[in-house]
């Protein structure tokens, strides 16, 4: 067992972890932050996207011990301070960027990383950035539309399905 200390969504956390404990397991089982989903366990689906020290990573590919001393952000930390949806979450709701919701946390976390890097992405840039995030319910049109809307751009010309 190894003791890890990190900040998760701005709160200090210190726990004993097994050396092979993945971040997804740490977040879900140890911290009860169940918004980070486990879809494939092979880093293919993107349902487990979290932010570590400001970088977007797949939590199923990272050991909890690797996050010792890190700043970790999860979907639970995305809401506004008053608990209301942030601009990305609201855009996903407004533009029907979710259906079953399983992929949504990873999509929102990926969108947040994209908009931090590129505040006004093109539709093509959004689609490229989403590579590695799988949604089985949508054709991605509404997800792309939501991300474009969250960036403050006009989305009237983006096709929806």
Buried (B, 14 or more C-beta within 10 A) or exposed (E): EEEBEBBBBEEEBEBEBEEEBBBBBBBBEBBEBBBBBBBEEEBEBBBBBBBBEEEBBBBBBBBBBBBBEBBBBBBBBBEEEEEEBBBBBBBBEBBBBBBEEBBBBBBBBBBBBBBEEEEEBEBEBBBEBBEBBBBEEBEBBBBBBBBBBBBEBEBEEBEEE
